[in-house]
Amino acid sequence: MSYFRAAVDAMAGYTPGEQPRSTDVLKLNTNENPYAPAPSVLEAIERTAHAPLALQRYPDPLATSFRDAAAERLSVTPDCILACNGSDDALTILTRACVDPGGLMVSPTPSYPLYEVLARIQDCRFEARPFTADWTLPPDFSTGASLVFVPNPNSPTGTRIEPDELARHASRAACLFVIDEAYVDFAPADAVGLIERCPNVVVTRSLSKSHGLAGIRFGYAVARPEVIQSLIKVKDSYNCNALSIAAATAALRDRTYYDDVRDRVLATRTRMERELAARGFTVTPSHANFVWCRRDEPVRPVFERLRERNVFIRYLTFPDYGDGLRITVGTDEQMDRFFRELDAVL
Ligand SMILES: *Cc1c(COP(=O)(O)O)cnc(C)c1O
């Protein structure tokens, strides 16, 4: 006898990247930002922590200050924004709101393994439909779907699809078409403009990667106000806390600081692509804060030998595709150490 639903007993659960706590570990496995959050963000947390009643009262259920900041930044109205406890919370809310048990969730492959886990919890069908050879979507990608997730830029490949092409796919879909933009701040264009043309487009964003706030847990969704209204019905009443709302609001308002962080990450990414290619890796040009690389032979031994030397990167393998290594962009000093260790194990 089990106390749990059959779908829960049958599923494996999501395997997060390892989170070693030792400070000696070079941690390049979960795409965190190597640079500290903006001083203005830390000040906002401090100010909120000391403000009268800020912690003993429930937080603003809709995170109004954050909605205003995001709306201003994206040139949309605040009712187009849904604040979430990390963008994974947005993905969970979308799944619960849109997919019946008999429904079908579709995402491309190889991509973010969490989508399938959300489908298993929801007890719906799930199909991972392969990217084309040039990393776009096949013409019938959304056929039959009750909900579509497309990470753009994609993880783990770092590839991206042009917004116009996403619009063509969204207009063919008979369901919400979710564009997961967790890495978009490292890419040349985003898809927020599509919500005007395509009533079924939802864009999700994260402050974990580009804003160095993975520990704070904050993300958001952008969509037409009527879509956001329905998602609000499904979310937890107080899904974001008072300190995270203050931090995220300050982060979106500090454009100068984060533009500089992004420029540094992009410069180091270029160096990584060059140095990995020089060592015989096949490198996929990246539009994110990580680099995906492969070799003609299996790369698991490289991952394991690096791990023994306290260097953590992500090893991933996909059916009908094979394996590869996803390496987060660190600081230049961290990459000096990475390449020294890599040379020692190759
Ligand atoms: C990291 C990641 C997320 C989750 O981001 P959080 O805001 O930390 O929940 C969502 N989608 C993709 C593709 C990611 O890589």
The ligand as an SDF file (V2000), in Angstrom:
LIG
                    3D

 15 15  0  0  0  0  0  0  0  0999 V2000
   17.6990   27.9040  -14.1390 C   0  0  0  0  0  0  0  0  0  0  0  0
   16.5290   27.6940  -15.0450 C   0  0  0  0  0  0  0  0  0  0  0  0
   15.2260   27.9740  -14.6140 C   0  0  0  0  0  0  0  0  0  0  0  0
   14.8780   28.2450  -13.1750 C   0  0  0  0  0  0  0  0  0  0  0  0
   15.2480   29.4180  -12.6810 O   0  0  0  0  0  0  0  0  0  0  0  0
   14.8320   29.8500  -11.2140 P   0  0  0  0  0  0  0  0  0  0  0  0
   14.3890   31.2650  -11.3990 O   0  0  0  0  0  0  0  0  0  0  0  0
   16.0640   29.7340  -10.3780 O   0  0  0  0  0  0  0  0  0  0  0  0
   13.6980   28.9830  -10.7140 O   0  0  0  0  0  0  0  0  0  0  0  0
   14.1920   27.8700  -15.5180 C   0  0  0  0  0  0  0  0  0  0  0  0
   14.4220   27.4690  -16.7910 N   0  0  0  0  0  0  0  0  0  0  0  0
   15.6490   27.1710  -17.2340 C   0  0  0  0  0  0  0  0  0  0  0  0
   15.8420   26.7480  -18.6470 C   0  0  0  0  0  0  0  0  0  0  0  0
   16.7410   27.2570  -16.3700 C   0  0  0  0  0  0  0  0  0  0  0  0
   17.9620   26.9100  -16.7750 O   0  0  0  0  0  0  0  0  0  0  0  0
  1  2  1  0
  2  3  1  0
  2 14  2  0
  3  4  1  0
  3 10  2  0
  4  5  1  0
  5  6  1  0
  6  7  2  0
  6  8  1  0
  6  9  1  0
 10 11  1  0
 11 12  2  0
 12 13  1  0
 12 14  1  0
 14 15  1  0
M  END
$$$$
